[in-house]
Amino acid sequence: MKLTEASKQQIDRLYQGRKHVELTVGILRDGRKETVQWGPDREEKPDKLVYPVGSICKPFTASLLAKYVSEGKLDLTVPISEYIPDLPDRWYPSLEKLATHTSGFGTQPYTLLTMIPFFLKMNREGGLFHTNPFRGKLDDEGMIRIVRDTVLRDRPYPFVYSNIGMSILGYIVGRTDGAGFWDALSRYIREDLALKDTFLGNVDLLGYDRKDQPCRCWQWEKTDAIAPAGALNSTTDDLLDFALKNLDGSLPYLALCHEIHGPCEKNADSGLAWRLEKDRPFSWHTGSAGAFSAWLGLNRENGTAVAVAVNYGLVNAEEIGFSILRGLD
């Protein structure tokens, strides 16, 4: 795989002081994919690992949303109370606001009181790299309780990255399908996206923390309400296939995900779950799941894309991905 010096430097930075790196990088260019996996010795390997890709689940959830919008089953501008029965009579954000993290819902579905037992359990199990903070903590009933108990006002809310907001969106998507989110997205991945190595749930792969200690993958249960925000596993090869479907027009409704729907951070706007760079035609999203990091980005103008996955948490996967994607201009 031919890389720029800037990209090589970012990969060198990843390897510095780490003994167990499994890094997979995929590039889509001119409709063709190239995927390389490097092990701890920096030698290229033919294996295609299935990684937990965390929040890259969010663009998949938004893709199914876009499909239902195109079919007239959902409306981005309609408040969520139209799709969740028996809520108190007051103002609620729209589906679009959920998909752009501007709904007013907080980052996580926890209060100070409910966080105490979680932190105690996390410390016993070795820290956040080892412990999925969302597993077994919140089912659909508990999530609806949060919706009922969170009083929001009819005013603009700033961008606040919200796992609970995305999970409410996934719940509504699952109700629209009739099968629930987990089964609805699984069928969509299999039948519409035709991805063979992408799925919700668990994989058996060792990741590593900041002390180079092994960590098992975060575990998920089908009843976890936060699954729409981060329960996805995939290969970089499949992520590139997903990127290609977002670029080639084969599923026209996916273009809706890459239109500007709201504000984001300083240098980006919000698509539907995707972040849209202001100075370049890039759509991208990071993924973090305990001791694993991932990144997926695509260039909407020249049709290139990059996927990165690595078995360490909180590392520079985003910087590696951006440097490679910029080099494909």
ZIGIFEN-V805557 format. One record per pair of residues at least 6 apart in sequence whose ideal C-beta (glycine too) atoms are under 7 Angstrom apart, sorted by sequence separation. I is the first residue (numbers start at 1). J is the second residue. D is the distance in Angstrom with one decimal. If there is no record, write none. Layout:
# ZIGIFEN-V805557
i:I j:J d:D
i:I j:J d:D
This chain:
# ZIGIFEN-V805557
i:15 j:21 d:5.6
i:38 j:44 d:6.2
i:39 j:45 d:5.4
i:68 j:74 d:4.3
i:69 j:75 d:6.9
i:81 j:87 d:4.7
i:97 j:103 d:4.2
i:122 j:128 d:6.1
i:125 j:131 d:4.7
i:174 j:180 d:4.3
i:189 j:195 d:5.2
i:208 j:214 d:6.0
i:209 j:215 d:5.5
i:245 j:251 d:5.3
i:263 j:269 d:6.6
i:264 j:270 d:4.3
i:270 j:276 d:6.9
i:287 j:293 d:7.0
i:14 j:21 d:6.5
i:26 j:33 d:6.2
i:27 j:34 d:4.9
i:38 j:45 d:6.9
i:69 j:76 d:5.9
i:174 j:181 d:3.3
i:177 j:184 d:3.6
i:208 j:215 d:6.4
i:220 j:227 d:6.1
i:224 j:231 d:6.7
i:263 j:270 d:6.4
i:268 j:275 d:4.6
i:269 j:276 d:4.6
i:276 j:283 d:5.6
i:287 j:294 d:3.7
i:298 j:305 d:4.0
i:310 j:317 d:5.5
i:26 j:34 d:7.0
i:36 j:44 d:5.4
i:37 j:45 d:4.5
i:173 j:181 d:6.1
i:206 j:214 d:4.9
i:207 j:215 d:4.8
i:246 j:254 d:4.9
i:262 j:270 d:4.3
i:268 j:276 d:5.8
i:287 j:295 d:6.9
i:297 j:305 d:6.7
i:14 j:23 d:6.5
i:26 j:35 d:4.2
i:65 j:74 d:6.5
i:122 j:131 d:4.5
i:189 j:198 d:5.3
i:245 j:254 d:6.3
i:260 j:269 d:4.5
i:261 j:270 d:5.7
i:268 j:277 d:5.6
i:269 j:278 d:6.4
i:274 j:283 d:4.4
i:275 j:284 d:5.6
i:286 j:295 d:5.3
i:297 j:306 d:5.4
i:308 j:317 d:4.8
i:37 j:47 d:5.6
i:93 j:103 d:3.9
i:121 j:131 d:6.6
i:171 j:181 d:6.1
i:174 j:184 d:5.0
i:189 j:199 d:6.8
i:206 j:216 d:6.9
i:207 j:217 d:6.7
i:261 j:271 d:6.0
i:267 j:277 d:6.5
i:268 j:278 d:6.1
i:274 j:284 d:6.9
i:275 j:285 d:6.3
i:24 j:35 d:6.6
i:25 j:36 d:5.6
i:37 j:48 d:6.9
i:81 j:92 d:4.5
i:93 j:104 d:6.0
i:170 j:181 d:4.4
i:173 j:184 d:6.3
i:220 j:231 d:4.4
i:260 j:271 d:6.8
i:261 j:272 d:6.0
i:264 j:275 d:5.6
i:267 j:278 d:5.6
i:274 j:285 d:6.0
i:284 j:295 d:6.9
i:285 j:296 d:5.8
i:296 j:307 d:5.1
i:37 j:49 d:6.5
i:80 j:92 d:4.9
i:205 j:217 d:5.6
i:246 j:258 d:6.9
i:259 j:271 d:6.2
i:267 j:279 d:6.9
i:271 j:283 d:6.2
i:273 j:285 d:6.8
i:284 j:296 d:6.5
i:308 j:320 d:5.1
i:24 j:37 d:4.4
i:35 j:48 d:6.6
i:79 j:92 d:4.2
i:80 j:93 d:6.4
i:186 j:199 d:6.6
i:258 j:271 d:5.0
i:284 j:297 d:3.6
i:295 j:308 d:4.5
i:308 j:321 d:4.4
i:23 j:37 d:6.9
i:79 j:93 d:6.6
i:186 j:200 d:5.9
i:203 j:217 d:5.5
i:257 j:271 d:5.2
i:283 j:297 d:6.9
i:294 j:308 d:6.4
i:22 j:37 d:6.8
i:23 j:38 d:4.8
i:79 j:94 d:5.6
i:80 j:95 d:6.6
i:118 j:133 d:5.9
i:185 j:200 d:6.4
i:202 j:217 d:6.3
i:257 j:272 d:4.2
i:282 j:297 d:5.7
i:283 j:298 d:5.4
i:294 j:309 d:4.4
i:306 j:321 d:5.0
i:78 j:94 d:6.1
i:256 j:272 d:6.4
i:257 j:273 d:6.7
i:258 j:274 d:6.1
i:260 j:276 d:6.3
i:22 j:39 d:5.9
i:77 j:94 d:5.4
i:78 j:95 d:6.5
i:202 j:219 d:5.3
i:257 j:274 d:5.7
i:282 j:299 d:5.9
i:283 j:300 d:6.2
i:293 j:310 d:5.3
i:76 j:94 d:6.3
i:80 j:98 d:6.9
i:146 j:164 d:6.3
i:182 j:200 d:5.7
i:202 j:220 d:6.0
i:258 j:276 d:6.7
i:281 j:299 d:5.8
i:306 j:324 d:4.7
i:21 j:40 d:5.5
i:76 j:95 d:5.1
i:77 j:96 d:6.3
i:118 j:137 d:7.0
i:201 j:220 d:5.8
i:281 j:300 d:4.4
i:292 j:311 d:5.8
i:293 j:312 d:6.4
i:306 j:325 d:4.5
i:20 j:40 d:5.6
i:76 j:96 d:4.1
i:281 j:301 d:4.3
i:291 j:311 d:6.6
i:293 j:313 d:6.0
i:19 j:40 d:6.1
i:74 j:95 d:6.2
i:147 j:168 d:6.3
i:291 j:312 d:6.3
i:292 j:313 d:6.3
i:293 j:314 d:6.9
i:304 j:325 d:6.7
i:291 j:313 d:4.4
i:293 j:315 d:5.2
i:295 j:317 d:4.6
i:290 j:313 d:5.7
i:294 j:317 d:6.0
i:295 j:318 d:5.0
i:1 j:25 d:6.7
i:143 j:167 d:6.1
i:293 j:317 d:4.1
i:297 j:321 d:5.3
i:304 j:328 d:4.2
i:24 j:49 d:6.0
i:143 j:168 d:6.5
i:258 j:283 d:5.1
i:288 j:313 d:6.5
i:297 j:322 d:6.7
i:1 j:27 d:6.8
i:288 j:314 d:6.9
i:295 j:321 d:3.8
i:299 j:325 d:6.3
i:15 j:42 d:7.0
i:22 j:49 d:6.2
i:200 j:227 d:6.2
i:302 j:329 d:6.9
i:143 j:171 d:6.3
i:297 j:325 d:4.9
i:109 j:138 d:5.3
i:299 j:328 d:6.7
i:65 j:95 d:6.8
i:201 j:231 d:6.7
i:203 j:233 d:5.0
i:140 j:171 d:6.0
i:200 j:231 d:4.7
i:200 j:232 d:6.1
i:201 j:233 d:6.8
i:286 j:318 d:5.2
i:1 j:34 d:5.9
i:65 j:99 d:6.4
i:109 j:143 d:6.9
i:198 j:232 d:6.8
i:199 j:233 d:5.8
i:1 j:36 d:4.6
i:198 j:233 d:6.9
i:198 j:234 d:4.1
i:62 j:99 d:5.3
i:109 j:146 d:5.8
i:197 j:234 d:6.4
i:197 j:235 d:4.6
i:182 j:222 d:5.0
i:198 j:238 d:4.5
i:197 j:238 d:5.0
i:258 j:300 d:6.0
i:195 j:238 d:4.5
i:282 j:325 d:6.5
i:105 j:150 d:6.3
i:182 j:227 d:6.2
i:181 j:227 d:6.5
i:195 j:241 d:6.0
i:181 j:228 d:5.5
i:195 j:242 d:6.5
i:104 j:152 d:4.2
i:193 j:242 d:6.1
i:247 j:298 d:6.0
i:193 j:245 d:6.3
i:246 j:298 d:6.1
i:104 j:157 d:4.1
i:107 j:160 d:6.1
i:243 j:296 d:6.4
i:247 j:300 d:6.9
i:103 j:157 d:6.4
i:106 j:160 d:6.9
i:107 j:161 d:6.0
i:109 j:163 d:7.0
i:171 j:225 d:6.8
i:102 j:157 d:5.1
i:107 j:162 d:5.7
i:108 j:163 d:5.9
i:109 j:164 d:4.3
i:243 j:298 d:4.6
i:102 j:158 d:6.8
i:106 j:162 d:6.4
i:107 j:163 d:6.6
i:108 j:164 d:6.6
i:247 j:303 d:5.1
i:102 j:159 d:5.7
i:105 j:162 d:4.9
i:170 j:227 d:6.9
i:239 j:296 d:5.1
i:101 j:159 d:5.3
i:106 j:164 d:6.5
i:167 j:225 d:5.2
i:170 j:228 d:2.4
i:247 j:305 d:6.9
i:93 j:152 d:6.4
i:101 j:160 d:5.9
i:103 j:162 d:6.6
i:105 j:164 d:5.1
i:167 j:226 d:5.0
i:169 j:228 d:6.6
i:192 j:251 d:6.9
i:230 j:289 d:6.2
i:84 j:144 d:6.7
i:87 j:147 d:6.5
i:88 j:148 d:6.2
i:92 j:152 d:6.8
i:101 j:161 d:5.2
i:105 j:165 d:4.3
i:87 j:148 d:6.2
i:90 j:151 d:6.8
i:91 j:152 d:6.2
i:101 j:162 d:5.1
i:167 j:228 d:5.0
i:91 j:153 d:6.4
i:103 j:165 d:4.7
i:166 j:228 d:5.6
i:167 j:229 d:5.2
i:243 j:305 d:3.6
i:84 j:147 d:6.5
i:91 j:154 d:4.3
i:163 j:226 d:5.7
i:166 j:229 d:4.3
i:101 j:165 d:6.1
i:240 j:305 d:5.8
i:163 j:229 d:4.2
i:98 j:165 d:4.7
i:163 j:230 d:6.9
i:240 j:307 d:5.4
i:98 j:166 d:6.7
i:239 j:307 d:3.9
i:98 j:168 d:5.8
i:99 j:169 d:5.9
i:98 j:169 d:4.2
i:218 j:289 d:5.0
i:236 j:307 d:4.0
i:218 j:290 d:4.5
i:217 j:290 d:6.8
i:236 j:309 d:5.5
i:95 j:169 d:6.4
i:215 j:290 d:6.0
i:217 j:292 d:7.0
i:215 j:291 d:3.8
i:95 j:172 d:6.8
i:129 j:209 d:4.1
i:127 j:209 d:6.8
i:143 j:225 d:4.1
i:209 j:291 d:5.6
i:142 j:225 d:6.5
i:207 j:290 d:6.3
i:208 j:291 d:5.6
i:135 j:219 d:5.7
i:139 j:223 d:4.8
i:207 j:291 d:2.7
i:130 j:215 d:5.0
i:135 j:220 d:5.9
i:136 j:221 d:6.0
i:140 j:225 d:5.4
i:207 j:292 d:4.9
i:129 j:215 d:4.6
i:130 j:216 d:7.0
i:132 j:218 d:3.7
i:135 j:221 d:6.1
i:138 j:224 d:6.9
i:139 j:225 d:5.6
i:132 j:219 d:5.9
i:138 j:225 d:4.6
i:80 j:168 d:6.4
i:84 j:172 d:6.8
i:132 j:220 d:6.8
i:136 j:224 d:7.0
i:138 j:226 d:6.1
i:83 j:172 d:4.5
i:135 j:224 d:5.9
i:134 j:224 d:5.8
i:80 j:172 d:6.4
i:83 j:175 d:6.4
i:134 j:226 d:3.8
i:74 j:176 d:5.9
i:73 j:176 d:5.3
i:208 j:311 d:6.2
i:65 j:169 d:6.4
i:159 j:263 d:5.2
i:207 j:311 d:4.4
i:208 j:312 d:5.3
i:209 j:313 d:6.4
i:61 j:166 d:6.3
i:68 j:173 d:6.6
i:159 j:264 d:5.2
i:206 j:311 d:6.7
i:207 j:312 d:6.5
i:159 j:265 d:6.5
i:205 j:311 d:6.7
i:207 j:313 d:6.5
i:58 j:166 d:5.3
i:61 j:169 d:6.4
i:65 j:173 d:5.5
i:68 j:176 d:5.3
i:61 j:170 d:5.0
i:64 j:173 d:5.3
i:159 j:270 d:6.7
i:61 j:173 d:6.6
i:109 j:226 d:6.8
i:64 j:184 d:6.6
i:64 j:185 d:5.9
i:61 j:185 d:6.7
i:64 j:188 d:5.0
i:60 j:185 d:6.4
i:60 j:189 d:7.0
i:50 j:197 d:5.6
i:52 j:203 d:6.3
i:50 j:203 d:5.2
i:51 j:205 d:6.8
i:49 j:205 d:6.5
i:132 j:290 d:6.7
i:102 j:262 d:4.8
i:130 j:290 d:6.7
i:100 j:261 d:5.0
i:102 j:263 d:6.6
i:129 j:290 d:4.9
i:99 j:261 d:6.7
i:100 j:262 d:3.4
i:128 j:290 d:6.8
i:129 j:291 d:4.5
i:52 j:217 d:5.1
i:96 j:261 d:5.4
i:52 j:218 d:6.2
i:96 j:262 d:6.9
i:61 j:228 d:4.5
i:101 j:270 d:6.6
i:100 j:270 d:3.8
i:57 j:228 d:6.6
i:58 j:229 d:6.0
i:57 j:229 d:6.3
i:60 j:232 d:6.2
i:57 j:230 d:5.1
i:99 j:272 d:4.4
i:55 j:229 d:6.4
i:57 j:231 d:6.0
i:99 j:273 d:5.7
i:55 j:230 d:5.1
i:57 j:232 d:3.6
i:54 j:230 d:4.8
i:56 j:232 d:6.1
i:53 j:232 d:5.3
i:53 j:233 d:6.5
i:52 j:233 d:5.4
i:53 j:234 d:5.0
i:51 j:233 d:6.6
i:50 j:233 d:5.4
i:51 j:234 d:6.8
i:70 j:253 d:3.7
i:50 j:234 d:6.8
i:129 j:313 d:5.2
i:50 j:235 d:5.5
i:49 j:235 d:6.9
i:67 j:253 d:5.4
i:48 j:235 d:4.9
i:66 j:253 d:4.7
i:69 j:256 d:6.6
i:20 j:208 d:5.0
i:66 j:254 d:6.1
i:48 j:237 d:5.7
i:66 j:256 d:4.6
i:63 j:254 d:6.0
i:66 j:257 d:5.3
i:20 j:212 d:6.5
i:19 j:212 d:5.5
i:18 j:212 d:6.5
i:63 j:257 d:6.2
i:62 j:257 d:5.5
i:59 j:257 d:6.8
i:35 j:236 d:5.4
i:35 j:237 d:5.1
i:33 j:237 d:6.4
i:66 j:272 d:6.1
i:33 j:240 d:4.9
i:65 j:272 d:6.4
i:26 j:236 d:3.5
i:62 j:272 d:4.0
i:25 j:236 d:6.7
i:26 j:237 d:6.0
i:62 j:273 d:3.5
i:24 j:236 d:4.8
i:28 j:240 d:4.6
i:61 j:273 d:6.6
i:26 j:239 d:6.6
i:26 j:240 d:4.7
i:59 j:273 d:4.5
i:28 j:243 d:5.8
i:58 j:273 d:4.2
i:59 j:274 d:5.5
i:28 j:244 d:6.0
i:59 j:285 d:5.4
i:58 j:285 d:6.4
i:56 j:285 d:5.4
i:55 j:285 d:6.5
i:55 j:286 d:6.3
i:56 j:287 d:3.9
i:55 j:287 d:4.8
i:54 j:287 d:3.6
i:55 j:288 d:6.5
i:53 j:287 d:4.1
i:54 j:288 d:4.7
i:54 j:289 d:3.7
i:52 j:289 d:4.0
i:54 j:292 d:6.9
i:56 j:294 d:5.7
i:52 j:292 d:4.7
i:54 j:294 d:6.4
i:56 j:296 d:5.4
i:51 j:292 d:5.6
i:53 j:294 d:4.1
i:51 j:294 d:6.1
i:53 j:309 d:6.4
i:51 j:309 d:4.0
i:29 j:304 d:5.1
i:28 j:304 d:6.0
i:28 j:305 d:4.0
i:27 j:306 d:5.8
i:26 j:306 d:6.9
i:26 j:307 d:4.2
i:25 j:308 d:5.5
i:24 j:309 d:5.0
i:23 j:310 d:4.7
i:22 j:310 d:6.9
i:21 j:310 d:6.6
i:22 j:311 d:4.6
i:21 j:311 d:7.0
i:21 j:312 d:6.7
i:18 j:312 d:6.2
i:14 j:310 d:6.7
i:27 j:324 d:6.6
i:25 j:324 d:6.8
i:29 j:328 d:6.1
i:14 j:315 d:5.7
i:14 j:316 d:5.8
i:13 j:316 d:5.8
i:10 j:316 d:6.0
i:14 j:320 d:6.6
i:10 j:319 d:5.1
i:11 j:320 d:6.1
i:10 j:320 d:4.5
i:7 j:320 d:6.7
i:10 j:323 d:5.0
i:7 j:323 d:4.4
i:6 j:323 d:4.7
i:7 j:324 d:4.8
i:4 j:323 d:6.8
i:7 j:327 d:6.0
i:3 j:324 d:6.5
i:4 j:327 d:4.0
